[in-house]
């Protein structure tokens, strides 16, 4: 079965491999892919942005335009990472103006993220996916449902132990989930069977894994 990956990184930010390698590997695995490199810092504007080691939003836009013409099933987004939570709405809105998928790096125990990031992300109408959130309160779950924000079940090893808790509260509140890799190299991308195992280990049924992939598919196709 074809799967849809909505969270991956290249050597444009902190990934290890090029976009060409990431996309070609995704194709080998029968997967469409979203490239969602990190945006880090508290400034996001047309001419001024902290984007890992890239200081120009224009560079990123040109990169998207180039590769969108080369590859059929690749779309682009950003992952807002380790910012002051108060800045998330501003950054997310600016990204949406340029047609990007918007992820927010959640408060996983595997990484240091400012407290309040999950709540700020889930209150923001411009955020599409809360990545590896670590823990969701019932209030946050209700915010996710109200704002129709996807909650990520992750295949990334350093965050995977938190999946069962996340899956449990998502099922309790009937939240929409997606299964992503957060891949930082081509070797970390996975096929549908592996994604199915990630979901099963999190406590999802095979039908729920299928639905998570359908969620990603429908969302992905909005950007093609």
PyMOL commands that set and color helices and strands:
alter all, ss='L'
color gray80, all
select helices_A, chain A and resi 19-28+57-70+85-97+117-122+138-147+160-172+186-188+192-202+206-223
alter helices_A, ss='H'
color red, helices_A
select strands_A, chain A and resi 3-5+31-40+74-81+101-105+129-131+150-154+177-180
alter strands_A, ss='S'
color yellow, strands_A
deselect
rebuild
show_as cartoon
